[in-house]
Amino acid sequence: MTKARLAAALMAALVASACGGPVSPSNNVDEPPFSGSVQPFSFGPIHTFNVPNLGEMTVTVTSITPGNTFLGVLYGQPAGNSCGVIQSNIVSSSNLGRTALSGSIIIKGQYCVQVFDPVNSVGAPLSLPQNYTLQVRHP
């Protein structure tokens, strides 16, 4: 009976190690920076990336030019010709370099980020096109 329990415990340990658990945020990887442009009343391009592990992810807006404005940023999973929203936020030019979005990756696979004109949230559209750069860190 003891050998059977030991064998079962060993098998459970092997299965658990094969599945892999969440990756520590200190071991996250940086995607190459994503850049693009967003027009007034519109969305910028969809930037996709693959997440091979479970854990925490972050999105940081590192530049907005010409700036002095607000931009919406979202992350999600690709859905046809769009980025199916998991989370979104509004950032200002004064918040550059700070985490704009963070969340848990509970399903490995393809994800996306996208920037948009937050006209419905801030009440006024962008006054002119804005160029941006994003940094994505994920497990």
Secondary structure, DSSP 8 states (H G I E B T S, - for coil): -HHHHHHHHHHHHHHHHHH---B-GGG-EE---EEEEE-TTSB---EEEEE-S-EEEEEEEEEEES-SSEEEEEEEEEETTEEEEEEEEEEEGGGTTSEEEEEEE-S-EEEEEEEE--HHHHSS--SS-EEEEEEEEE-
